[in-house]
């Protein structure tokens, strides 16, 4: 079950990266009128949010650097140009963090997951709930990306 839910995140992540291959770094960094972030921030945010929802909420260390997490955590915004090296890191993390999440879940490390309510009113009471919530959250951000790509 968890493997399927993780795959439901992996496939759209890989598909959106494929879609964005035709875009330049300048386009991916552009903040369209009416938005407060850009395509690259949304990709990085998907990683940071997954790390926060699954690991930080459980009191566990995240699998990204503090600087990465802080740059893309909720309520952050782009603070500068994201170069090719950072974009390559985001692309790698979009895949690797899901592999790590599945391994960590199978290893049973999420033993102390506290209940909380998302800003969307969703009650999360376990790592299984958190993993079930993530495709919704990522779908929102992929939707933003799909809208932005027509404006950059």
FILUM-572999 format. One record per atom (N, C-alpha, C, O): residue in one letter; y, x, z. Coordinates in steps of 0.05 Angstrom, whole numbers, plus 5000, padded with zeros to 4 digits. Each point is the difference from the previous one (the first is absolute). Example, Ala and Ser with C-alpha at 12.3 -4.5 7.8 and 13.67 -1.06 7.14 Angstrom:
% residues 2
A488652645156 A502449825000 A502450185000 A500050215013 S502149724973 S502450165001 S502249855014 S502250105004 
This chain:
% residues 152
X497650175000 X502449835000 X502550175000 X501849964984 X498450245034 X502450175001 X500250164975 X502250044989 X495650065000 X500050154975 X501349834978 X501550104983 X497849655016 X501149824979 X503049965004 X501550014981 X499449955044 X502849975005 X501650254993 X502249994990 X496750245016 X501350254993 X500150034970 X502050094989 X495949834997 X500050004970 X502149814989 X501250054979 X499349735035 X502149814992 X502750135002 X501949914986 X498550285031 X502550165000 X500050224980 X502050054986 X495750095011 X499850234982 X500549924971 X501650144986 X497249655004 X500349944972 X502949944991 X500850114980 X500749725035 X502849964992 X501650265003 X501850054984 X497750115036 X501450265003 X499650174975 X502050114990 X495649915001 X499450174977 X501249884974 X500950144983 X499049595015 X501049874977 X503150034998 X501050044978 X500449945045 X502950034999 X500750294993 X502050044985 X496550155024 X500650284992 X499650044970 X501550144987 X496449735003 X499550024971 X502449874985 X500950114980 X500049665029 X502349874988 X502550175000 X501649994981 X498850165040 X502450165004 X500050264985 X502050155000 X495849924987 X499950264986 X502150024978 X500850224993 X500049564996 X502050004978 X502950045010 X501850024984 X498649995042 X502750025012 X500650285008 X498350155009 X504349934987 X500950265009 X500650005030 X500249795012 X499950455000 X500750025028 X502849875005 X500449875021 X501450174961 X502749875003 X499749705002 X501349875017 X497150014965 X499649715001 X498749925027 X500849805012 X497250354997 X498649935024 X501750035025 X499549875020 X502650294978 X501950055022 X502349804999 X501549985020 X498949884958 X502349824997 X499749775019 X497949875002 X504350075012 X500249765017 X501449794984 X502450014997 X496149794994 X501349794983 X502049835016 X499849985025 X502149924961 X502049825013 X498649785015 X498149884990 X502850075034 X498849785017 X497750105017 X499049845016 X500250414981 X497850115016 X501150225018 X502150104995 X496449965027 X500950225017 X498050235000 X500250185016 X497949814965 X498150214997 X499150024971 X501149864983 X497050325012 X499250044972 X496949994998 X498649965020 X500450094956 X497149984995 X498550215017 X498049935013 X503050324988 X498650205015 X500049945030 X498050055013 X504249854997 X500049935029 X497949785005 X498650025020 X501149784963 X498149795004 X497150125000 X498449915016 X501150284967 X497350135000 X499550155026 X497949975012 X504150184996 X499750155025 X499849815024 X498550065019 X503049724980 X499949815022 X497349875003 X499149955022 X499550004956 X497349895002 X498250195016 X498349905016 X501950364980 X498550195015 X500850005030 X498349985018 X504350044986 X501050025028 X499449745016 X499250025023 X501049754964 X499449755013 X497149985008 X499349925022 X498950174960 X497250005005 X499450185024 X498349945017 X503050294984 X499650195022 X501049885026 X498750035021 X503649844978 X501149885024 X498449775010 X499449985024 X499849844958 X498549765008 X497250075011 X499149895019 X499650314968 X497350065008 X499950215023 X498549975019 X503050244978 X499850235019 X502049995023 X499250005023 X503449994971 X502050005021 X499649765019 X500150045024 X499449734965 X499549765017 X497650045019 X500049895022 X498150274969 X497650055016 X500350245018 X498150085014 X504350044986 X500550235017 X498750254989 X499550195015 X500049824959 X498650234988 X502050164983 X502049884990 X497550375005 X501850164982 X499749914971 X497849924991 X504450084995 X500049934972 X499050244983 X500050235010 X499249724965 X499050214982 X502150084980 X499450084978 X503249895029 X502250104984 X501950155019 X499849975024 X501950194965 X501950155017 X502049815012 X500549784990 X500750305032 X502149845013 X502349954980 X501149784999 X499650434986 X502349974981 X499349794979 X501749844992 X495850164998 X499249804980 X500149725013 X501249824989 X497650155034 X499949745013 X502949905005 X500549764994 X501250405016 X502749925006 X501649934975 X501849825001 X497750314977 X501449954975 X499349734988 X501649884986 X496050025020 X499049754987 X499349785019 X499049794991 X501450255035 X499349795019 X501749754996 X502150014987 X497149775025 X501549754998 X502950055008 X500650155019 X501349724968 X502850015005 X501350274992 X502350055007 X496250124980 X501250254989 X500949944971 X499649784990 X501850414998 X500849974972 X500150284988 X500050205014 X500149814960 X500150274987 X502450165010 X502249905001 X497350355006 X502150185010 X500750214981 X501850175005 X496949844972 X500650204980 X498149984977 X498349834999 X502050354982 X498450004976 X497250095007 X499650205015 X498449664976 X497250065004 X499050154975 X499949894978 X499550375026 X499250174978 X497049974993 X498649855013 X500650314967 X497249984991 X498050075021 X497949875003 X502750335014 X498250085021 X499649775020 X497749955008 X504449925000 X499849785018 X498549764987 X498449875013 X502250084962 X498649794985 X497050064999 X498449825003 X500950434991 X497250075000 X498749965027 X497749915002 X503850155020 X498949955026 X499549705005 X497949925010 X504049914982 X499749715002 X497549914985 X498449855011 X501350244964 X497749924984 X497450085014 X498149845000 X501850405010 X497650095014 X499549845025 X497749925005 X504450035011 X499649845024 X499249714995 X498649885016 X502350014962 X499249724993 X497049984999 X498949795007 X499750414984 X497150004998 X498750115026 X498349875012 X502750364997 X498650145022 X500249855026 X498150015016 X504149854989 X500249865026 X498149775001 X499249925022 X500149964956 X498049785000 X497250125005 X498449875014 X501050354974 X497450145005 X499850065030 X498049955012 X504250164999 X500050075029 X499749765017 X498550005020 X502949784973 X499849765016 X497249895000 X499049925022 X499650084956 X497349914999 X498250185017 X498349895015 X502050374983 X498450195016 X500549955030 X498249995016 X504449984991 X500749975029 X499049735010 X499149985023 X500949814961 X499049755008 X496950025005 X499049915020 X499650214961 X497150045003 X499450175024 X497949965013 X503850224994 X499650185024 X500649855026 X499550105022 X501849664976 X500549845023 X502350105018 X499949975024 X502150164964 X502250115016 X502049795009 X501750065018 X498349714971 X502149805006 X499149825024 X499649764997 X500050365026 X498849865023 X502249875018 X499349845017 X503250244979 X502149915018 X502249874984 X502350085002 X497149714983 X502049884982 X501349765015 X498649805005 X504050225001 X501349795014 X500949774982 X500450044976 X499749725034 X500949774984 X503150014997 X501450095017 X499549824959 X502849994994 X500549804978 X498049914987 X504450035007 X500749804979 X501850144980 X502050125008 X497449864966 X501650124980 X502649854996 X500349785011 X501650344975 X502549864994 X499649764983 X501949844997 X495850134991 X499349764984 X498649795016 X499149804989 X500650245037 X498849815018 X497050015001 X498749825011 X500150394978 X497150035000 X499150145026 X501050215007 X497149665007 X498950115024 X497950214993 X498149944985 X502250305025 X498150224995 X498850075027 X501550075019 X495949914984 X498750055026 X497850214999 X498750065020 X500950054956 X497850204997 X500650174975 X501749924984 X496950305014 X500250164975 X499149844976 X501150034978 X497049795026 X499149834977 X502249824991 X500449964976 X501149925043 X502349844993 X502150174985 X501249914980 X499350335030 X502050184988 X499250064971 X501749984982 X495850095013 X499150064973 X500149754982 X500650034976 X498949745035 X500249754985 X502849944993 X500549884979 X501550195037 X502849954996 X501250184978 X501849924985 X497350335014 X501250204982 X500249924971 X502050054987 X495949835000 X500449924972 X502349814996 X501350014979 X499249815039 X502449824998 X502550175000 X501749974982 X498650215037 X502450175002 X500350174975 X502250024990 X495750105001 X500250174976 X500649834976 X501450104982 X497649665017 X500649824977 X503049944999 X501149994978 X500249985045 X502949965000 X501450244987 X501849974983 X497450275025 X501350244990 X499450064971 X501650104985 X495949835006 X499450034972 X501749804984 X500850064978 X499649715033 X501849804988 X502850114996 X501249964979 X499950175042 X502650124998 X500050214978 X501950014984 X496050165015 X499850214980 X500049874972 X501450104982 X497049695014 X499849874974 X502849894992 X500750014976 X500849895042 X502649904994 X501950234994 X501649984981 X498350235035 X501850224996 X499550154973 X501950104988 X495649915004 X499550154975 X501449884976 X500550144980 X500149615021 X501549874978 X503050065001 X501549944981 X499450175042 X502950045005 X500750304998 X502450075000 X495750114998 X500650285000 X499650114972 X500550244995 
